[in-house]
Every structure is written in C-alpha cells, then in structure tokens.
Amino acid sequence: MTQARIARAKLVVPVSEDRDHIRGPKTAPVTLVEYGDYECPFCGQAYYVLKELTQRAGNSMRFVFRNFPLTTLHPHAERAAEAAEAAGDQGEFWEMHEARYQIRIREDFLTGARSGVNGTPTFFINGFRYDGSWELTPLLAAIENAAMDKK
Amino acid sequence: MRKGESDMSKGKNQQETTTSDSVLEPGAPAPDFKLRSTQSLRPDRESSAPDPNKPISLPPDQFISLSELRGRPVILVFYPADWSPVCGDEMVLYNELLPELQRFNATILGISVDSLWSHIAFADDRKLRFPLLSDFEPKGAVARSYGAYRGQDGISERALFVIDADGKIRWSYLSPIDVNPGAEGVLDALEALESKRKVAV
C-alpha cells in the first residue's frame, strides 16, 4: 500500500568494515542494512524475522545494523544502542568509548535520515532502500533476487 | 531549466515520484498566513521539552505568521492529521532532527486542519518541540493557498515546502498521503540554500 515511490532511496554512507558491525561472510553477494531503534516494538518483531532470514539466506547474505534511535519518544534507545556498541567492541573499557559511541550513533541517525530512513525499521538491500513488507517471505524473496542480480 | 523549476529540485529523486498540478512550485512566493500555534516562536532559544508531570494547561492565544520569519529558512510541513502511528511518524522524525535544522538556522512549522486542542494533546504526547499550527478556520485555507488541500477528504495533503529567507519557495514536495516523506529532501534543500548563500557572500 505504501509502494508509491518509484525512485529508490540510496544509502549515503556505504557499508564499511571500519565503521559497521557486519555479520556474515565477506564474500556474500547481498548486504542487508537495518536502521533500527532498540526500543521500537516493530524492530523487536523484525529481530525474529531477521534471525530466521539469516539462517535461510545462508552464505548469500551479510547483515549490518545501524542505530536510528528516536530519543524523545524512546528515552532508553540511545543508551541501549551505546551498550550494544560496547558489547561489539569486546574488551574495551565502556567509559572510555562512550563519547565515541554517542558520536557514531548520532552519525548513523543523520546519515540514515539523509538516506531516506523515515522510521524504524528501515532496510537497505545492496545499498537501495527496500520499501516492501519485512515479513519473512517477501524479504527473503528480495534477498534472493538481489543475489541473482549479482550473478 | 523549465519555468518555475529551480536548480534546487534537480538531482532529487523524490521530485519525480509524484506530480501534482496544484502544489506550489519552487520559484513562487510563499503565501503569507497567520495561524494559531501550540507554542510561540523563540527563534534564538530552543523551547524546552514539556514537563510530563504537568497537566496540559491552556496556553495563551498564540499566533505565528510566516512574514515574521523573514530572514531565515522556513520548513512548512503540511500533514493530514494528528495521531498517526508512532514509529513511522513524520513529526517525530523532524522533532529528532531539530538540532540539525538549527544548524541551518531554519524554523520548522507543522500545519494541519486539526483544532488547537488536538494539536496541544498531540504535541504533548509526542514531545514535539516545534510549533504545530491549526489551519482550522476557515478550514484548510492555508493548505489551499499552497495547493496542498484534499477537498474530497477535508484534510491537507502530506506536502513539504522549504522557503528561503526572502519568502520564496525553493523546494516543494507532495508525498503520497500514506507515505512518510522523510527528511532527506528537506536537508538537501537546506544544504543547497546554504551553499548558495555562501557563494553570494
């Protein structure tokens, strides 16, 4: 119902190993990026879809999560995002890096807004915004199509 | 370049997605208005977030007119109605981007045909820190003057306008009514305004 856009929004900051937490094989033909908010109930639902999706897609997909916390509505979302960032950098000391996480999360938010993220969750498949439903079947089909295109 | 099309609309893929015969185009002077508002304009000071423990109180009669904002960019956000679903909510996104908009010295105003009382409750619930204007009487008159009124539904379209410091429309976008247009078009337009201003200086 909300498919009226013909032009597809693009990621303004490409996925990079230096700044993103990437899960999945380097050689995967498809990169799925989610802009999410840890306190958004829809993102919570999407988590289970993504878990299943990751299994089904196997080696053809790698997954990147970027933070898009709506902090005025979800006062704990930014804190949760910082905690997750810290957990990603195992062995590093939390306080030392808190400021850096805040900068990174704010950067995720702004570049997300510039890329056409207008709510959460928003997905990008190989750099292009995916405007379809994020239920398992259509999302998996979109991933498979993107993998075919790469061949 | 076509008549009525400014260089600010180029390269913005949004612009091609919907077309309207009616919505005011870049280059047109922005029609002035004076509407009741949920909060007053304090351009140099960010208004504080509402106190959650304080009951909603009657604000004094406050009006905002476009002409009093000359000298700074203004973003007009026409939207169909208060109380749309939360996580994909357009107003919440703009609220979150207020620091970024302030970087451009821009003022953002939300406009719908809802009554001031609905606006106040809505702004309070979503913790909105920018003014919502009530285009209530005569209903939708301002939306009509921007070509952003849906007569068949009695509500305004979901439309965005970026107006420059001289009161001229520099970018406009009519979104499908059920699609949150996001902020990328607005931010691109503000950036283009800023770079133009810098060149002029």
HADDOCK unambig.tbl for C-alpha pairs under 7 A between the chains (distance, minus, plus):
assign (segid A and resid 2 and name CA) (segid B and resid 178 and name CA) 6.42 0.50 0.50
assign (segid A and resid 2 and name CA) (segid B and resid 179 and name CA) 5.90 0.50 0.50
assign (segid A and resid 4 and name CA) (segid B and resid 176 and name CA) 6.69 0.50 0.50
assign (segid A and resid 5 and name CA) (segid B and resid 17 and name CA) 5.65 0.50 0.50
assign (segid A and resid 6 and name CA) (segid B and resid 17 and name CA) 5.67 0.50 0.50
assign (segid A and resid 7 and name CA) (segid B and resid 13 and name CA) 5.77 0.50 0.50
assign (segid A and resid 7 and name CA) (segid B and resid 14 and name CA) 6.73 0.50 0.50
assign (segid A and resid 7 and name CA) (segid B and resid 17 and name CA) 6.34 0.50 0.50
assign (segid A and resid 40 and name CA) (segid B and resid 87 and name CA) 6.89 0.50 0.50
assign (segid A and resid 70 and name CA) (segid B and resid 96 and name CA) 6.45 0.50 0.50
assign (segid A and resid 72 and name CA) (segid B and resid 96 and name CA) 6.97 0.50 0.50
assign (segid A and resid 72 and name CA) (segid B and resid 127 and name CA) 6.58 0.50 0.50
assign (segid A and resid 73 and name CA) (segid B and resid 126 and name CA) 6.52 0.50 0.50
assign (segid A and resid 113 and name CA) (segid B and resid 183 and name CA) 5.90 0.50 0.50
assign (segid A and resid 113 and name CA) (segid B and resid 184 and name CA) 5.83 0.50 0.50
assign (segid A and resid 114 and name CA) (segid B and resid 183 and name CA) 6.81 0.50 0.50
assign (segid A and resid 114 and name CA) (segid B and resid 184 and name CA) 4.44 0.50 0.50
assign (segid A and resid 115 and name CA) (segid B and resid 184 and name CA) 6.50 0.50 0.50
assign (segid A and resid 116 and name CA) (segid B and resid 182 and name CA) 5.94 0.50 0.50
assign (segid A and resid 116 and name CA) (segid B and resid 183 and name CA) 6.88 0.50 0.50
assign (segid A and resid 116 and name CA) (segid B and resid 184 and name CA) 5.66 0.50 0.50
assign (segid A and resid 117 and name CA) (segid B and resid 182 and name CA) 6.54 0.50 0.50
assign (segid A and resid 118 and name CA) (segid B and resid 88 and name CA) 6.52 0.50 0.50
assign (segid A and resid 118 and name CA) (segid B and resid 93 and name CA) 6.66 0.50 0.50
assign (segid A and resid 118 and name CA) (segid B and resid 180 and name CA) 6.49 0.50 0.50
assign (segid A and resid 118 and name CA) (segid B and resid 182 and name CA) 4.47 0.50 0.50
assign (segid A and resid 119 and name CA) (segid B and resid 87 and name CA) 5.85 0.50 0.50
assign (segid A and resid 119 and name CA) (segid B and resid 88 and name CA) 4.29 0.50 0.50
assign (segid A and resid 119 and name CA) (segid B and resid 89 and name CA) 6.83 0.50 0.50
assign (segid A and resid 120 and name CA) (segid B and resid 87 and name CA) 6.32 0.50 0.50
assign (segid A and resid 120 and name CA) (segid B and resid 88 and name CA) 6.51 0.50 0.50
